[in-house]
């Protein structure tokens, strides 16, 4: 009922919400609240405990998280939002060769790469990639290669004049060798060429390596943070 491959809508008197599998490598259920307050959150927590099923939330603005905490949910991860004002990025006419439109047809090409890059909890499923695509007007896929082998990728979503770095990573075997900076530079150049005003991203608070890469390349911390919360039986 809750661990479906695609996002499923549920309606009850307590509210409206969506669920699916968190990804293909965990038994966690993804929970996204559309409408509802404490009664809904308490009900889901009760379902979790009674059925030995763990729910983790979609990203919740930290400023709006108190209702979750007082309904029995616990913070699992804290994500910092970083922002880059592109007015300070130097313009370049250099053609960006490693970029293409990111569509549903491309998911099968990168999902294995995604699973090599990210720990099991943070791996994307096909459903998650589809949701990424639908969240922005335009989406671009950047592939970082070494010796003709894909070792990393980034997904830039664009809506109006604003960019969202929705996915970014380098295979662990190739980290600390400058590939992350090279890929990020390409994305920033492309964004400047597209006349974007700003790029935002979120990153795990404890991922100091990623934070260092972004902060050393023009991104700044913001006052916005998101939480992923779990039902009280989350281990």
C-alpha positions in Angstrom: 0.0 0.0 0.0 2.7 2.5 0.9 5.8 0.9 -0.7 4.8 1.4 -4.3 7.3 2.1 -7.1 5.5 5.3 -8.2 4.1 8.0 -5.9 0.6 7.1 -4.7 -2.0 9.6 -3.4 -3.9 8.9 -0.3 -7.0 10.8 1.0 -8.4 10.5 4.5 -10.3 12.8 6.9 -7.0 13.7 8.5 -5.6 15.0 5.2 -4.0 14.2 1.9 -0.5 12.7 1.4 1.6 10.8 -1.0 3.8 7.7 -0.5 6.2 5.4 -2.4 9.3 3.4 -1.7 12.1 5.7 -0.5 14.3 4.0 -3.2 15.1 0.5 -4.4 17.7 -0.2 -1.7 15.8 0.4 1.5 12.5 -0.7 3.1 11.7 2.9 4.1 8.5 4.5 2.9 8.6 8.1 1.5 6.0 10.4 3.0 5.0 13.7 1.4 2.3 15.7 3.2 0.0 17.7 0.9 -2.7 18.8 3.3 -3.2 18.1 7.0 -1.8 18.8 10.5 -1.2 17.0 13.7 -4.0 14.4 13.3 -2.5 13.2 10.0 1.1 13.1 11.3 0.1 11.3 14.4 -1.9 8.8 12.4 1.0 8.0 10.1 3.3 7.6 13.1 0.7 5.2 14.6 0.5 3.2 11.3 4.3 3.0 11.3 4.6 1.6 14.8 1.7 -0.8 14.4 2.9 -2.2 11.1 6.7 -2.1 11.8 7.0 0.3 8.8 9.3 3.3 8.8 8.3 6.5 7.1 10.7 9.3 6.2 9.4 12.6 5.1 10.1 14.7 2.0 12.1 17.8 2.8 10.4 20.0 5.4 11.4 23.6 6.0 13.0 23.7 9.4 10.9 26.7 10.4 7.8 24.5 9.9 9.1 21.4 11.6 7.7 21.9 15.1 4.3 20.3 14.3 6.1 17.2 13.1 8.2 16.9 16.3 5.2 17.3 18.5 3.4 14.6 16.6 6.1 12.0 17.3 8.4 12.5 14.3 12.2 12.8 14.8 14.8 14.6 12.8 16.9 12.2 10.6 18.9 14.6 8.5 19.4 18.3 8.2 20.1 19.9 4.8 21.7 23.3 4.3 20.6 25.4 1.4 23.4 27.2 -0.4 23.0 29.9 -3.0 25.3 31.3 -5.8 24.7 34.7 -7.3 25.9 34.3 -10.9 26.6 38.0 -11.5 30.1 37.4 -10.2 30.7 34.4 -12.6 32.9 35.4 -15.6 31.1 35.1 -18.9 32.5 32.5 -21.3 31.8 31.6 -24.9 33.3 28.2 -24.5 31.0 25.5 -25.8 29.9 23.1 -23.0 30.3 19.7 -24.5 29.2 17.4 -21.7 25.6 18.7 -21.4 22.3 17.5 -22.8 18.6 17.7 -22.0 17.7 15.5 -19.2 14.5 13.6 -20.0 12.8 10.4 -18.8 14.6 8.5 -21.5 18.0 9.3 -19.9 17.1 7.8 -16.5 18.2 4.3 -17.4 21.6 5.6 -18.5 22.5 7.2 -15.2 20.8 5.3 -12.5 23.6 2.8 -12.2 26.1 5.6 -12.0 23.9 7.3 -9.3 24.1 4.1 -7.3 27.9 3.9 -7.5 28.2 7.5 -6.3 25.7 7.7 -3.4 25.3 5.7 -0.2 22.2 3.5 -0.3 19.9 5.9 1.6 20.6 8.7 -0.8 20.4 6.8 -4.0 17.6 7.8 -6.4 14.9 5.6 -7.8 13.3 5.9 -11.2 10.3 7.6 -9.5 12.6 10.1 -7.8 14.2 11.0 -11.1 10.8 11.5 -12.7 9.9 13.8 -9.8 13.1 15.7 -10.3 12.2 16.2 -14.0 8.7 17.4 -13.3 9.8 19.9 -10.6 11.4 22.3 -13.1 10.6 23.7 -16.5 13.9 22.6 -18.1 16.4 20.0 -16.9 20.0 19.5 -18.1 22.3 16.5 -17.5 26.1 17.0 -17.2 28.3 13.9 -17.4 31.9 13.9 -16.1 34.1 11.4 -17.8 37.6 10.1 -17.3 39.2 7.9 -20.1 35.8 7.8 -21.8 34.2 6.4 -18.6 31.4 8.2 -16.8 32.5 8.9 -13.3 30.1 11.6 -12.1 27.1 13.7 -13.1 25.0 16.7 -12.2 21.4 17.6 -12.9 20.5 21.3 -13.3 16.9 22.2 -13.2 15.9 25.6 -14.5 12.6 27.6 -14.0 12.5 31.1 -15.4 15.9 32.6 -14.6 16.7 30.4 -11.6 18.7 27.2 -11.4 18.5 24.4 -9.0 21.4 21.9 -8.7 19.2 18.9 -8.0 21.8 16.2 -8.2 25.6 16.3 -8.1 28.2 13.7 -7.4 31.5 12.0 -8.3 32.2 8.3 -8.0 34.2 7.8 -4.7 37.1 6.2 -6.5 37.7 9.5 -8.4 37.1 12.0 -5.6 39.8 14.4 -4.3 41.2 14.6 -7.8 39.6 17.8 -9.1 36.8 16.2 -11.0 34.1 17.7 -8.8 35.4 21.2 -9.3 35.7 20.6 -13.0 32.1 19.4 -13.3 30.9 22.3 -11.1 32.8 24.8 -13.2 31.1 23.5 -16.4 27.7 23.8 -14.8 28.4 27.4 -13.7 29.6 28.4 -17.1 26.6 26.9 -18.7 24.3 28.6 -16.3 25.9 32.0 -17.0 25.5 31.4 -20.7 21.8 30.7 -20.1 21.6 34.0 -18.3 20.5 32.5 -15.0 20.5 34.9 -12.1 21.0 32.4 -9.3 21.6 28.7 -8.5 20.5 27.0 -5.3 21.2 23.6 -3.9 20.9 21.7 -0.7 23.5 19.5 0.9 23.8 17.4 4.0 25.0 19.4 7.0 27.5 16.7 7.9 28.9 16.3 4.3 31.8 18.7 4.9 33.6 17.6 1.7 30.7 18.7 -0.5 30.1 21.9 1.5 33.8 22.8 1.1 33.6 22.3 -2.7 30.5 24.5 -3.0 31.7 27.2 -0.6 35.1 27.4 -2.3 33.4 28.0 -5.6 31.1 30.9 -5.0 28.2 29.4 -3.1 27.1 31.0 0.1 25.1 29.7 3.1 21.5 30.9 3.4 19.2 31.1 6.4 17.1 28.2 4.9 17.5 24.7 6.1 15.4 21.6 5.4 14.8 18.5 7.5 14.1 14.9 6.7 12.0 13.6 9.6 11.2 10.0 10.4 8.4 8.3 12.4 9.3 7.5 16.0 10.4 3.9 15.1 13.1 5.1 12.8 16.4 3.5 13.7 
